[in-house]
Amino acid sequence: MEQLEEQIAHMTRTVDDLSDIVARQELEITALTRRVEMLMRREGQREASGAGGIVVGDERPPHY
């Protein structure tokens, strides 16, 4: 009986630890999602305004 109680206590601790990790990850995912949305809006505004672009990968610069 004592061994079962120890196992339950260990499992309870593990579940609590995992719950804390999941809660932290949820907060981080929420913050990252907000940042991505902000960057997407900013990029959309930049494209709409026709501001200068950034050369990416194999793209030729606009002066070619």
Phi and psi restraints in degrees (value plus and minus 20) as a CYANA .aco file:
   2 GLU   PHI     -82.5   -42.5
   2 GLU   PSI     -59.1   -19.1
   3 GLN   PHI     -84.1   -44.1
   3 GLN   PSI     -60.4   -20.4
   4 LEU   PHI     -84.5   -44.5
   4 LEU   PSI     -60.4   -20.4
   5 GLU   PHI     -83.1   -43.1
   5 GLU   PSI     -59.6   -19.6
   6 GLU   PHI     -84.3   -44.3
   6 GLU   PSI     -62.4   -22.4
   7 GLN   PHI     -84.5   -44.5
   7 GLN   PSI     -61.7   -21.7
   8 ILE   PHI     -83.2   -43.2
   8 ILE   PSI     -62.4   -22.4
   9 ALA   PHI     -82.4   -42.4
   9 ALA   PSI     -62.9   -22.9
  10 HIS   PHI     -83.9   -43.9
  10 HIS   PSI     -64.4   -24.4
  11 MET   PHI     -85.3   -45.3
  11 MET   PSI     -58.6   -18.6
  12 THR   PHI     -82.6   -42.6
  12 THR   PSI     -63.5   -23.5
  13 ARG   PHI     -82.8   -42.8
  13 ARG   PSI     -62.5   -22.5
  14 THR   PHI     -83.3   -43.3
  14 THR   PSI     -63.7   -23.7
  15 VAL   PHI     -83.1   -43.1
  15 VAL   PSI     -62.4   -22.4
  16 ASP   PHI     -82.9   -42.9
  16 ASP   PSI     -63.6   -23.6
  17 ASP   PHI     -81.6   -41.6
  17 ASP   PSI     -65.6   -25.6
  18 LEU   PHI     -85.0   -45.0
  18 LEU   PSI     -56.8   -16.8
  19 SER   PHI     -82.6   -42.6
  19 SER   PSI     -62.5   -22.5
  20 ASP   PHI     -82.2   -42.2
  20 ASP   PSI     -61.1   -21.1
  21 ILE   PHI     -83.9   -43.9
  21 ILE   PSI     -65.2   -25.2
  22 VAL   PHI     -82.9   -42.9
  22 VAL   PSI     -60.8   -20.8
  23 ALA   PHI     -83.3   -43.3
  23 ALA   PSI     -62.7   -22.7
  24 ARG   PHI     -83.0   -43.0
  24 ARG   PSI     -62.7   -22.7
  25 GLN   PHI     -84.3   -44.3
  25 GLN   PSI     -58.1   -18.1
  26 GLU   PHI     -81.1   -41.1
  26 GLU   PSI     -63.7   -23.7
  27 LEU   PHI     -82.8   -42.8
  27 LEU   PSI     -62.8   -22.8
  28 GLU   PHI     -85.9   -45.9
  28 GLU   PSI     -62.1   -22.1
  29 ILE   PHI     -83.3   -43.3
  29 ILE   PSI     -61.3   -21.3
  30 THR   PHI     -81.5   -41.5
  30 THR   PSI     -65.6   -25.6
  31 ALA   PHI     -84.1   -44.1
  31 ALA   PSI     -63.0   -23.0
  32 LEU   PHI     -86.1   -46.1
  32 LEU   PSI     -57.5   -17.5
  33 THR   PHI     -82.7   -42.7
  33 THR   PSI     -63.4   -23.4
  34 ARG   PHI     -80.9   -40.9
  34 ARG   PSI     -61.9   -21.9
  35 ARG   PHI     -83.8   -43.8
  35 ARG   PSI     -63.1   -23.1
  36 VAL   PHI     -83.0   -43.0
  36 VAL   PSI     -63.7   -23.7
  37 GLU   PHI     -80.5   -40.5
  37 GLU   PSI     -62.9   -22.9
  38 MET   PHI     -82.2   -42.2
  38 MET   PSI     -64.0   -24.0
  39 LEU   PHI     -85.7   -45.7
  39 LEU   PSI     -58.1   -18.1
  40 MET   PHI     -85.1   -45.1
  40 MET   PSI     -62.7   -22.7
  41 ARG   PHI     -82.1   -42.1
  41 ARG   PSI     -65.3   -25.3
  42 ARG   PHI     -81.2   -41.2
  42 ARG   PSI     -63.0   -23.0
  43 GLU   PHI     -85.8   -45.8
  43 GLU   PSI     -60.3   -20.3
  44 GLY   PHI     -81.7   -41.7
  44 GLY   PSI     -61.9   -21.9
  45 GLN   PHI     -85.9   -45.9
  45 GLN   PSI     -59.4   -19.4
  46 ARG   PHI     -85.2   -45.2
  46 ARG   PSI     -63.4   -23.4
  47 GLU   PHI     -86.2   -46.2
  47 GLU   PSI     -59.4   -19.4
  48 ALA   PHI     -86.7   -46.7
  48 ALA   PSI     -53.6   -13.6
  49 SER   PHI    -102.1   -62.1
  49 SER   PSI     -29.7    10.3
  50 GLY   PHI      53.7    93.7
  50 GLY   PSI       1.1    41.1
  51 ALA   PHI     -85.1   -45.1
  51 ALA   PSI     143.4   183.4
  52 GLY   PHI     -74.0   -34.0
  52 GLY   PSI     130.6   170.6
  53 GLY   PHI    -126.0   -86.0
  53 GLY   PSI     153.5   193.5
  54 ILE   PHI    -131.8   -91.8
  54 ILE   PSI     112.8   152.8
  55 VAL   PHI     -95.3   -55.3
  55 VAL   PSI     105.9   145.9
  56 VAL   PHI    -140.6  -100.6
  56 VAL   PSI     110.1   150.1
  57 GLY   PHI      41.0    81.0
  57 GLY   PSI    -144.7  -104.7
  58 ASP   PHI    -112.2   -72.2
  58 ASP   PSI     -12.8    27.2
  59 GLU   PHI     -86.5   -46.5
  59 GLU   PSI     123.1   163.1
  60 ARG   PHI    -103.7   -63.7
  60 ARG   PSI     125.0   165.0
  61 PRO   PHI     -82.7   -42.7
  61 PRO   PSI     135.2   175.2
  62 PRO   PHI     -82.4   -42.4
  62 PRO   PSI     -41.4    -1.4
  63 HIS   PHI    -102.2   -62.2
  63 HIS   PSI     -17.5    22.5
